[in-house]
């Protein structure tokens, strides 16, 4: 099982009037950077079976951009386990439910790097995770920590190994 953990792209800092933080959309710059970044990762992210995302607008928009530019003809669904600050346990249940699928999970900080660290059996993820970043993990050995396939932050070289 491969899991691609994606932190949503750059969002507007202003909350739309009369709405809450969940309604913040991506900025134009964030949309453009996400399109370019996800297109560059298309070959590395092949074989995805399902995209799951937080229901917040910025995560939904990020997932839609990823599915569009990577030409994914697969289900793209909202899942509440990917809301900000959800406990890792809720995300583990999500992974168990889809253990036969290669997944893209689009969420937020701090839950995306926290989930990566947990799956890799680390106290914390060894570097900051900017908006739009992808952490690719291999979970093929169920009783062993996940193995990093790559870390890709927008505008940076893809890393296949991370050093603290």
Long-range contacts (C-beta under 8 A, 24 or more apart in sequence): 1-95, 1-98, 1-99, 1-100, 1-101, 1-102, 1-103, 1-138, 1-139, 1-140, 2-47, 2-48, 2-102, 2-103, 2-136, 2-137, 2-138, 2-139, 2-149, 3-95, 3-102, 3-103, 3-104, 3-105, 3-119, 3-136, 3-137, 3-139, 3-146, 4-45, 4-48, 4-102, 4-103, 4-104, 4-105, 4-134, 4-135, 4-136, 4-137, 5-105, 5-107, 5-112, 5-115, 5-116, 5-134, 5-135, 5-136, 5-137, 6-62, 6-63, 6-66, 6-104, 6-105, 6-106, 6-107, 6-112, 6-132, 6-133, 6-134, 6-135, 7-106, 7-107, 7-108, 7-109, 7-112, 7-113, 7-129, 7-130, 7-131, 7-132, 7-133, 8-54, 8-56, 8-58, 8-59, 8-61, 8-62, 8-106, 8-107, 8-108, 8-131, 8-132, 9-33, 9-34, 9-58, 9-61, 9-62, 9-65, 9-131, 9-132, 9-154, 10-131, 10-132, 11-58, 11-131, 21-56, 22-55, 22-56, 22-57, 23-56, 23-57, 24-56, 24-57, 24-58, 25-57, 25-58, 25-61, 26-58, 26-61, 26-62, 26-65, 30-131, 30-132, 31-61, 31-65, 33-132, 33-154, 33-155, 34-62, 34-65, 34-66, 34-132, 34-154, 35-65, 35-69, 36-154, 37-132, 37-134, 37-152, 37-154, 37-155, 38-65, 38-66, 38-69, 38-70, 38-134, 39-69, 39-70, 40-152, 41-70, 41-134, 41-152, 41-158, 42-69, 42-70, 42-71, 44-136, 44-149, 44-150, 44-152, 44-158, 45-70, 45-104, 45-134, 45-136, 47-102, 48-72, 48-74, 48-102, 48-103, 48-104, 49-74, 49-98, 49-101, 49-102, 49-103, 50-74, 50-75, 50-77, 50-98, 50-101, 50-102, 50-103, 50-104, 51-75, 51-76, 51-77, 51-103, 51-104, 51-106, 52-77, 52-78, 52-79, 52-82, 52-94, 52-98, 52-103, 52-104, 52-105, 52-106, 53-77, 53-78, 53-79, 53-82, 53-105, 53-106, 53-107, 54-78, 54-79, 54-80, 54-82, 54-83, 54-84, 54-106, 54-107, 54-108, 55-79, 55-80, 55-82, 55-83, 56-83, 56-84, 56-108, 59-106, 59-107, 59-108, 62-106, 62-132, 63-104, 63-106, 66-104, 66-106, 82-106, 82-107, 82-108, 82-111, 83-107, 83-108, 83-111, 84-108, 84-109, 84-110, 84-111, 85-110, 85-111, 86-111, 88-114, 88-115, 88-118, 91-115, 92-118, 95-139, 99-142, 116-146, 119-145, 119-146, 120-145, 120-146, 120-147, 120-148, 121-145, 121-146, 126-162, 126-163, 126-164, 127-151, 127-162, 127-164, 129-153, 130-154
